[in-house]
Amino acid sequence: MTSQENKDKWHADSSNWKLGILYFNKEDKRIFVPKRLGFLGWTVNFANPIAYVIMIGILYILYVSVSK
């Protein structure tokens, strides 16, 4: 299990943020992580393959609901 100290260190590391907004860290096994500015909510860890499944699912649901 990863310590909170490591999670905080990863979150603060600019190299884990692509374009400043997309979180990508293979060491961090969390799917959802706080956004860079924590009060803005959560984002997904795009290094976790499950994140892509979730994003595709959300896009599919949006597509189905809009296309009706």
Secondary structure, DSSP 8 states (H G I E B T S, - for coil): ---HHHHHHHHH-GGGEETTTEE--TT---SEEE-SSGGG-EEEBTTSHHHHHHHHHHHHHHHHHHH-
